[in-house]
Amino acid sequence: MHLSELTAAATLLADRGSGAIVNTVHRSCGGALIKLYGASGGLEGIFFSTGARNFFPVTDIAAFPRDPITNLEEGLRKYIGGRRFTGATLDSACGRVVRLSFGEITLIVPLFSGKAVHIVDAAGAVVWCEHPDTALAPLAEPLRDLPPRVTDPLEWQRLFLAEVRKKREEERLRRIEKEKKGLRERIAKMSAEKEKAQARAAGHRETAELIKAWIYTLPSQERRSAVTLTGFDGAEKTVALDPERTIAENMNDLFTESKRIGRGLLTLDTRIAEAERTIAALDAAPQSDAPGPRRPAVDMPRRIAGAVPGRHLPCRRFRSASGRLFLVGKSAADNDELTFKVSSPHDLWFHARDHAGSHVILRKGKGEVATEEEVFLGCCLALYYSKARNGMEGEVWFSERKFVQKKKGMPPGMVLLTQGKPKYIRADQSFFAKLQREDGQ
């Protein structure tokens, strides 16, 4: 923003906001949102972002989605929360610097990189800073000012949210394309695995059928390393056997292995179908028109591997804006079923530390990496569906599911984590805005 635009924004805030009380401070759209109570002229708050170099009055707090607060918002809540806003000025001697007054303390916001947001008292002493680098030196030459591009400071809110919406839509489409690419690669890999498994199952069954056809001519209780038989095509065939087992046992083992592979093929079919439905749903998802990251609801597949139609499902289902599926156990017994029967070894597993609660699974394939936001959402779900729900604060452990074990004798829901990472989370229930519930509850 130009100096002239910042001056106009500060003037409007001083005119309409003086005397208003700071209700709270939120994190939103990469910046800090100061909510005011008692301002005039439709003014509801102040937004600034040092990264985007924006500072403007806010007339619609609801248009700004809440994000998890950072050290900046925590400091502002502590030092200006509940205080009366008394004015705003532009300190151009040090560059694009805005000074917001709250009684005897002043919030200094440098709208350029390299300097920290900080608070000073009436004597100019620093009482709080975002990080140690707070000194602001006067410029050797004053900044060159330009005419304002926007004459009404209230227009900045609309322009900023439109830009946020555009960037998030572009990011959403990139995530969707990345997700679809990963799903297609998984489908290709599973299809190749299915083809090999089908060949193995057919080979085992054919060999077992051949032994069965000639079993009456063989010493079925003898142990041999191989037998030579006439195949169904009339040619002789030497069949390798396990010398530790009898011929009859080898035949039965081959039938059993063929059936086991067949059951695995059903699971592969389910996973391939689920991936194909997810791709179709991502293709059909409408364009998002909200400033926040939430994606409009789409008709996503509700079946999970291991679930039987008409039977109690062991988990709640949530879908993120990136298309990732989160599964949340409903009870201790359901936690076991979700973790050890429904999930895959490379899925991410979450659980609130030192609190009884649900196991949370984030579905992903081998080699796929969850984004920071997806890990955050998994941690939030683990906290919410645990005894830590009221405070929504605590440590959450997460790991790939292959590092989660259950020893004999452990009660339902209790597991042993052999490798994982802790993440301390402080949040509120606004994280649900980034998820779509898919189980109809």
C-alpha positions as CSV (number, residue, x, y, z in Angstrom):
1,M,0.0,0.0,0.0
2,H,1.2,3.5,-0.8
3,L,1.8,6.0,2.0
4,S,-1.3,8.0,0.9
5,E,-3.4,4.9,1.2
6,L,-2.1,4.0,4.6
7,T,-2.7,7.6,5.7
8,A,-6.3,7.4,4.5
9,A,-6.9,4.1,6.3
10,A,-5.4,5.4,9.6
11,T,-7.5,8.6,9.4
12,L,-10.7,6.6,8.9
13,L,-9.8,4.3,11.8
14,A,-9.1,7.2,14.1
15,D,-12.4,8.9,13.1
16,R,-14.6,5.8,13.5
17,G,-12.8,3.6,15.9
18,S,-11.6,6.0,18.7
19,G,-13.2,5.0,22.0
20,A,-14.0,1.4,20.8
21,I,-12.8,-1.5,22.9
22,V,-10.6,-4.4,21.7
23,N,-12.8,-7.4,21.9
24,T,-10.2,-10.0,20.8
25,V,-7.5,-10.7,18.2
26,H,-7.8,-13.4,15.6
27,R,-5.4,-14.9,13.0
28,S,-6.8,-14.8,9.5
29,C,-5.6,-14.8,5.9
30,G,-2.0,-14.6,7.0
31,G,-2.5,-11.6,9.2
32,A,-3.9,-10.3,12.5
33,L,-7.5,-9.2,12.9
34,I,-8.2,-6.9,15.8
35,K,-11.9,-7.0,16.6
36,L,-13.4,-3.7,18.0
37,Y,-16.5,-3.3,20.0
38,G,-18.4,0.1,19.9
39,A,-16.9,1.6,16.8
40,S,-19.1,3.8,14.5
41,G,-19.9,3.9,10.8
42,G,-20.0,0.1,10.4
43,L,-16.4,-0.4,11.5
44,E,-15.9,-3.8,13.1
45,G,-12.1,-4.2,13.3
46,I,-8.6,-3.6,12.0
47,F,-6.6,-6.0,9.8
48,F,-2.9,-5.9,9.1
49,S,-0.4,-8.3,7.5
50,T,3.3,-7.6,7.6
51,G,3.8,-10.3,5.0
52,A,1.3,-8.9,2.5
53,R,2.1,-5.3,3.6
54,N,-1.6,-4.5,4.1
55,F,-3.4,-2.4,6.7
56,F,-7.0,-1.5,6.4
57,P,-10.3,-1.1,8.3
58,V,-12.7,-4.1,8.5
59,T,-16.5,-3.8,8.1
60,D,-17.3,-7.5,8.0
61,I,-15.5,-9.7,10.6
62,A,-17.5,-12.7,9.4
63,A,-15.8,-12.6,6.0
64,F,-12.4,-13.4,7.6
65,P,-12.0,-17.1,8.5
66,R,-10.3,-17.9,11.8
67,D,-6.9,-19.6,11.6
68,P,-4.9,-21.0,14.5
69,I,-3.3,-18.1,16.4
70,T,0.4,-17.5,16.4
71,N,2.8,-15.8,18.9
72,L,1.8,-12.5,17.4
73,E,-1.9,-12.9,18.2
74,E,-1.1,-14.3,21.7
75,G,0.9,-11.2,22.5
76,L,-1.7,-8.8,21.2
77,R,-4.4,-10.5,23.1
78,K,-2.4,-10.2,26.3
79,Y,-1.4,-6.6,26.0
80,I,-4.2,-4.8,24.0
81,G,-7.2,-7.2,24.7
82,G,-9.9,-5.2,26.5
83,R,-8.2,-1.9,26.0
84,R,-9.7,1.2,24.4
85,F,-8.6,2.1,20.9
86,T,-7.6,5.8,21.0
87,G,-6.1,6.5,17.5
88,A,-4.0,5.6,14.5
89,T,-1.3,7.5,12.7
90,L,1.3,6.8,10.0
91,D,5.0,7.1,11.1
92,S,6.5,7.7,7.6
93,A,9.8,8.8,9.1
94,C,10.8,5.2,9.6
95,G,9.0,3.9,6.4
96,R,5.6,2.4,6.1
97,V,5.0,2.2,9.9
98,V,1.5,2.4,11.5
99,R,1.1,3.3,15.1
100,L,-2.1,2.2,16.8
101,S,-2.7,3.7,20.2
102,F,-4.5,1.9,23.0
103,G,-4.4,4.3,26.0
104,E,-0.9,4.5,27.4
105,I,0.5,1.8,25.1
106,T,1.1,1.9,21.4
107,L,1.2,-1.0,18.9
108,I,3.8,-0.4,16.2
109,V,3.3,-2.2,12.9
110,P,6.1,-2.0,10.3
111,L,4.7,-2.9,6.9
112,F,8.0,-4.2,5.5
113,S,10.2,-7.2,6.0
114,G,12.9,-7.5,8.6
115,K,11.3,-5.7,11.5
116,A,9.0,-6.9,14.2
117,V,5.6,-5.9,15.4
118,H,6.0,-4.5,18.9
119,I,4.3,-2.6,21.7
120,V,5.8,0.3,23.6
121,D,4.7,2.2,26.7
122,A,4.2,6.0,27.1
123,A,8.0,6.4,27.6
124,G,8.8,4.5,24.4
125,A,10.1,1.4,26.2
126,V,9.4,-1.9,24.6
127,V,7.0,-4.0,26.7
128,W,6.4,-6.8,24.1
129,C,7.8,-7.7,20.7
130,E,7.1,-10.4,18.2
131,H,10.8,-11.2,17.9
132,P,14.0,-9.4,19.2
133,D,14.7,-7.3,16.1
134,T,12.5,-4.3,17.0
135,A,14.6,-1.2,16.4
136,L,13.3,1.2,13.8
137,A,15.7,3.7,12.5
138,P,14.6,6.9,10.6
139,L,15.1,6.8,6.9
140,A,18.0,8.7,5.3
141,E,15.5,10.0,2.7
142,P,11.7,10.1,3.0
143,L,9.8,7.6,1.0
144,R,8.4,8.8,-2.3
145,D,4.6,8.9,-2.1
146,L,2.2,8.1,-4.9
147,P,-1.5,9.0,-5.4
148,P,-3.9,6.5,-3.9
149,R,-5.1,3.7,-6.2
150,V,-8.2,3.3,-4.1
151,T,-9.9,6.4,-2.8
152,D,-12.1,4.7,-0.2
153,P,-10.1,2.8,2.5
154,L,-13.1,0.5,3.0
155,E,-12.6,-0.8,-0.5
156,W,-9.3,-2.5,0.6
157,Q,-11.2,-5.2,2.4
158,R,-13.1,-6.3,-0.7
159,L,-9.9,-6.2,-2.9
160,F,-7.9,-8.1,-0.3
161,L,-10.5,-10.9,0.2
162,A,-10.9,-11.2,-3.6
163,E,-7.1,-11.7,-3.9
164,V,-7.1,-14.2,-1.0
165,R,-10.0,-16.1,-2.7
166,K,-8.1,-16.2,-6.0
167,K,-4.9,-17.5,-4.4
168,R,-6.7,-20.1,-2.4
169,E,-8.7,-21.3,-5.4
170,E,-5.5,-21.6,-7.3
171,E,-3.9,-23.5,-4.4
172,R,-7.0,-25.7,-4.1
173,L,-6.8,-26.6,-7.8
174,R,-3.1,-27.4,-7.5
175,R,-3.8,-29.6,-4.5
176,I,-6.6,-31.4,-6.3
177,E,-4.3,-32.0,-9.4
178,K,-1.6,-33.3,-7.1
179,E,-4.1,-35.5,-5.3
180,K,-5.5,-36.8,-8.6
181,K,-2.0,-37.5,-9.9
182,G,-1.2,-39.5,-6.7
183,L,-4.4,-41.4,-7.0
184,R,-3.8,-42.3,-10.6
185,E,-0.3,-43.5,-9.7
186,R,-1.8,-45.6,-6.9
187,I,-4.4,-47.0,-9.2
188,A,-1.7,-48.0,-11.8
189,K,0.4,-49.5,-9.0
190,M,-2.5,-51.4,-7.6
191,S,-3.6,-52.6,-11.0
192,A,-0.1,-54.0,-11.7
193,E,-0.1,-55.6,-8.3
194,K,-3.5,-57.1,-9.0
195,E,-2.4,-58.5,-12.3
196,K,0.6,-60.2,-10.7
197,A,-1.6,-61.5,-7.8
198,Q,-4.1,-62.9,-10.3
199,A,-1.4,-64.8,-12.1
200,R,0.0,-66.2,-8.8
201,A,-3.4,-67.3,-7.6
202,A,-4.2,-69.0,-10.9
203,G,-0.8,-70.7,-10.9
204,H,-1.3,-72.0,-7.4
205,R,-4.8,-73.3,-8.1
206,E,-3.8,-75.0,-11.3
207,T,-0.9,-76.8,-9.6
208,A,-3.2,-77.8,-6.7
209,E,-5.8,-79.1,-9.2
210,L,-3.1,-81.1,-11.0
211,I,-1.9,-82.7,-7.8
212,K,-5.5,-83.4,-6.8
213,A,-6.1,-85.1,-10.2
214,W,-3.2,-87.5,-9.7
215,I,-3.3,-87.8,-5.9
216,Y,-4.7,-91.3,-6.1
217,T,-1.5,-92.5,-7.9
218,L,0.9,-90.7,-5.4
219,P,2.0,-91.6,-1.9
220,S,0.1,-88.7,-0.5
221,Q,1.7,-88.9,3.0
222,E,5.2,-88.9,1.8
223,R,7.5,-85.8,1.9
224,R,9.1,-85.0,-1.4
225,S,10.8,-81.9,-2.9
226,A,9.1,-82.4,-6.2
227,V,6.8,-84.7,-8.2
228,T,6.5,-85.1,-12.0
229,L,3.0,-85.3,-13.3
230,T,1.3,-85.2,-16.7
231,G,-0.3,-81.8,-17.1
232,F,-3.8,-81.1,-18.4
233,D,-2.2,-80.3,-21.8
234,G,-0.6,-83.8,-22.0
235,A,2.9,-82.6,-21.3
236,E,4.9,-83.7,-18.3
237,K,5.3,-81.1,-15.6
238,T,7.6,-81.1,-12.6
239,V,6.0,-79.5,-9.5
240,A,8.3,-78.2,-6.8
241,L,7.1,-79.0,-3.2
242,D,8.0,-78.1,0.3
243,P,10.0,-81.2,1.5
244,E,9.0,-80.5,5.1
245,R,5.3,-81.3,4.3
246,T,3.6,-84.2,2.7
247,I,2.3,-84.2,-0.8
248,A,-1.3,-83.9,0.4
249,E,-0.3,-81.0,2.7
250,N,1.4,-79.3,-0.2
251,M,-1.8,-79.6,-2.2
252,N,-3.9,-78.1,0.5
253,D,-1.4,-75.3,1.1
254,L,-1.6,-74.4,-2.6
255,F,-5.5,-74.3,-2.4
256,T,-5.3,-72.1,0.8
257,E,-2.8,-69.7,-0.7
258,S,-4.9,-69.3,-3.8
259,K,-7.9,-68.4,-1.7
260,R,-5.8,-66.0,0.4
261,I,-4.6,-64.2,-2.6
262,G,-8.2,-64.1,-3.9
263,R,-9.3,-62.3,-0.7
264,G,-6.5,-59.8,-1.2
265,L,-7.7,-59.2,-4.7
266,L,-11.1,-58.2,-3.3
267,T,-9.4,-55.6,-1.1
268,L,-7.4,-54.3,-4.1
269,D,-10.6,-54.0,-6.1
270,T,-12.2,-52.0,-3.2
271,R,-9.2,-49.7,-3.0
272,I,-9.1,-49.1,-6.8
273,A,-12.8,-48.4,-6.9
274,E,-12.5,-46.0,-4.0
275,A,-9.6,-44.1,-5.6
276,E,-11.5,-43.9,-8.9
277,R,-14.6,-42.5,-7.1
278,T,-12.5,-40.0,-5.3
279,I,-11.0,-38.8,-8.7
280,A,-14.5,-38.5,-10.1
281,A,-15.6,-36.5,-7.1
282,L,-12.6,-34.2,-7.3
283,D,-13.4,-33.7,-11.0
284,A,-17.0,-32.8,-10.2
285,A,-16.2,-30.5,-7.3
286,P,-17.5,-27.0,-8.0
287,Q,-15.3,-23.9,-7.8
288,S,-14.9,-22.5,-4.3
289,D,-16.2,-19.0,-3.8
290,A,-15.5,-18.5,-0.1
291,P,-12.4,-16.6,1.2
292,G,-11.7,-19.4,3.6
293,P,-10.1,-22.8,2.6
294,R,-13.3,-24.8,2.9
295,R,-14.4,-26.5,-0.2
296,P,-18.1,-26.9,-1.1
297,A,-19.5,-30.3,-0.3
298,V,-19.4,-33.0,-3.0
299,D,-20.8,-36.5,-3.2
300,M,-17.8,-38.4,-2.0
301,P,-17.6,-42.2,-1.7
302,R,-18.7,-43.5,1.7
303,R,-17.4,-47.0,1.6
304,I,-14.2,-47.9,3.4
305,A,-12.1,-51.0,2.9
306,G,-13.0,-53.5,5.5
307,A,-16.6,-52.2,6.0
308,V,-19.6,-54.4,5.3
309,P,-22.8,-52.8,4.0
310,G,-25.4,-52.6,6.7
311,R,-22.9,-53.2,9.5
312,H,-21.8,-50.7,12.2
313,L,-19.0,-48.5,10.8
314,P,-16.2,-48.1,13.3
315,C,-15.4,-44.5,12.4
316,R,-16.6,-41.0,11.5
317,R,-15.6,-39.7,8.1
318,F,-14.2,-36.2,7.2
319,R,-12.9,-34.9,3.9
320,S,-10.4,-32.0,3.8
321,A,-10.4,-29.3,1.1
322,S,-7.4,-31.1,-0.5
323,G,-9.5,-34.3,-0.9
324,R,-7.8,-36.2,2.0
325,L,-10.0,-38.6,4.0
326,F,-9.9,-38.6,7.8
327,L,-11.3,-41.5,9.7
328,V,-12.1,-41.1,13.5
329,G,-12.8,-44.1,15.8
330,K,-16.0,-44.1,17.7
331,S,-15.1,-46.3,20.7
332,A,-12.2,-48.2,22.1
333,A,-13.1,-51.4,20.2
334,D,-13.7,-49.3,17.1
335,N,-10.3,-47.8,17.5
336,D,-8.7,-51.2,17.3
337,E,-10.8,-52.1,14.2
338,L,-10.0,-48.8,12.5
339,T,-6.3,-49.0,13.2
340,F,-5.6,-52.7,12.6
341,K,-8.3,-53.7,10.1
342,V,-9.4,-50.6,8.1
343,S,-6.3,-48.6,7.8
344,S,-3.2,-49.3,5.7
345,P,0.4,-49.4,6.9
346,H,1.3,-46.1,5.2
347,D,-1.7,-44.1,6.5
348,L,-1.0,-41.5,9.2
349,W,-2.2,-42.3,12.7
350,F,-3.0,-39.6,15.4
351,H,-3.8,-39.8,19.1
352,A,-4.0,-37.2,21.9
353,R,-1.2,-37.9,24.4
354,D,-2.2,-38.7,28.0
355,H,-5.9,-38.5,27.2
356,A,-8.5,-41.2,26.4
357,G,-9.8,-40.6,23.0
358,S,-10.3,-41.7,19.4
359,H,-7.6,-43.0,17.0
360,V,-7.6,-40.8,13.9
361,I,-6.4,-42.1,10.5
362,L,-5.4,-39.9,7.6
363,R,-5.6,-42.0,4.4
364,K,-2.5,-41.7,2.2
365,G,-0.4,-44.0,0.0
366,K,3.2,-45.2,0.2
367,G,5.6,-42.4,-0.4
368,E,2.9,-39.7,-0.2
369,V,3.6,-36.8,2.2
370,A,0.8,-35.1,4.1
371,T,0.8,-31.3,4.1
372,E,1.3,-29.3,7.3
373,E,-2.4,-28.3,7.2
374,E,-3.5,-31.9,6.9
375,V,-1.3,-32.9,9.9
376,F,-2.8,-30.0,11.8
377,L,-6.3,-31.1,11.0
378,G,-5.5,-34.7,12.1
379,C,-4.2,-33.4,15.4
380,C,-7.2,-31.2,15.9
381,L,-9.6,-34.2,15.3
382,A,-7.5,-36.2,17.8
383,L,-7.9,-33.5,20.5
384,Y,-11.5,-32.8,19.8
385,Y,-12.5,-36.5,20.0
386,S,-10.7,-37.0,23.3
387,K,-10.9,-35.9,27.0
388,A,-9.0,-32.8,26.0
389,R,-12.0,-31.5,24.0
390,N,-12.9,-28.6,26.3
391,G,-9.5,-27.0,26.3
392,M,-8.6,-28.0,22.8
393,E,-4.9,-27.8,23.8
394,G,-2.4,-30.5,24.3
395,E,0.2,-32.8,22.7
396,V,-0.7,-35.2,19.9
397,W,1.4,-38.0,18.7
398,F,1.3,-39.0,15.0
399,S,3.1,-41.6,13.0
400,E,2.6,-43.9,10.0
401,R,0.3,-46.7,11.0
402,K,2.9,-49.4,10.5
403,F,4.7,-48.1,13.6
404,V,1.6,-48.7,15.7
405,Q,1.4,-52.2,17.4
406,K,-0.9,-54.0,19.8
407,K,0.6,-56.5,22.2
408,K,-1.3,-59.6,23.4
409,G,-3.4,-58.8,26.5
410,M,-3.7,-55.0,25.9
411,P,-7.2,-53.7,26.5
412,P,-9.3,-52.3,23.7
413,G,-8.0,-49.0,22.3
414,M,-4.5,-49.3,23.9
415,V,-1.6,-49.6,21.5
416,L,2.2,-49.4,21.5
417,L,3.8,-46.7,19.3
418,T,7.3,-47.7,18.3
419,Q,8.1,-44.5,16.3
420,G,6.3,-41.2,16.1
421,K,6.4,-37.4,16.4
422,P,4.8,-35.1,19.0
423,K,3.0,-31.9,18.0
424,Y,1.6,-29.4,20.6
425,I,-1.7,-28.0,19.4
426,R,-3.8,-25.1,20.6
427,A,-6.9,-24.5,18.6
428,D,-10.7,-24.1,18.7
429,Q,-13.5,-25.7,16.9
430,S,-13.2,-23.4,13.9
431,F,-11.0,-26.1,12.3
432,F,-14.2,-27.9,11.4
433,A,-14.7,-25.2,8.7
434,K,-11.9,-26.9,6.8
435,L,-13.5,-30.3,6.8
436,Q,-16.6,-31.9,5.2
437,R,-18.5,-34.6,7.2
438,E,-19.2,-37.5,5.0
439,D,-21.1,-40.0,7.2
440,G,-24.3,-38.1,7.3
441,Q,-24.0,-37.1,10.9
